[in-house]
């Protein structure tokens, strides 16, 4: 488990869950089912307030997504 210096801006809780998701970036990405945009989510464990941050996506990850979907 990672240690974060987190305080929820809504309820001041100090515990959170961190996750990630990928999304298609445009028309061709949708056709070929390549998720070119990657986001990290930080969700408060008390009130479920969620912040979304865009993170860099690796080319290797995009290639892996193309062959595994």
C-alpha positions in Angstrom: 0.0 0.0 0.0 1.3 3.4 -1.0 1.5 6.3 1.5 -0.1 9.6 0.2 -0.3 13.0 1.7 -4.0 13.5 1.0 -6.7 15.6 2.4 -10.2 15.6 0.8 -11.2 19.1 -0.2 -14.9 18.3 0.6 -14.9 16.5 3.9 -11.2 16.8 5.1 -10.8 13.0 5.3 -7.2 11.8 4.9 -7.7 8.4 3.3 -8.1 7.8 -0.4 -8.1 5.1 -3.1 -6.0 5.6 -6.2 -7.0 4.0 -9.5 -6.6 4.5 -13.2 -8.5 4.3 -16.5 -7.8 4.7 -20.2 -9.9 6.4 -22.8 -9.9 6.7 -26.6 -8.6 10.0 -27.9 -10.3 10.4 -31.2 -12.1 8.8 -34.1 -9.3 6.5 -35.3 -8.5 5.5 -31.7 -12.1 4.4 -31.3 -12.1 2.4 -34.5 -9.0 0.5 -33.7 -9.9 0.3 -30.0 -6.7 2.0 -28.8 -7.0 3.9 -25.5 -4.5 6.7 -26.1 -5.4 8.8 -23.0 -4.5 7.7 -19.5 -6.0 9.1 -16.3 -5.3 8.6 -12.6 -8.2 8.9 -10.1 -8.0 9.8 -6.4 -11.2 9.0 -4.5 -12.0 9.9 -0.9 -12.9 6.8 1.1 -15.4 8.8 3.1 -17.5 10.9 0.8 -16.4 9.4 -2.6 -15.3 12.7 -4.0 -13.1 11.9 -7.0 -10.4 13.9 -8.6 -9.1 13.0 -12.1 -5.6 13.7 -13.3 -4.3 13.1 -16.8 -1.0 11.1 -16.9 1.3 10.3 -19.8 0.5 7.1 -21.7 3.3 4.9 -22.9 3.6 3.6 -26.5 4.2 0.1 -25.1 0.9 0.3 -23.2 -1.0 1.3 -26.3 0.5 -1.6 -28.3 -0.4 -4.0 -25.5 -4.0 -2.6 -25.4 -4.3 -3.1 -29.2 -3.5 -6.8 -29.0 -5.3 -7.7 -25.8 -8.7 -6.1 -26.5 
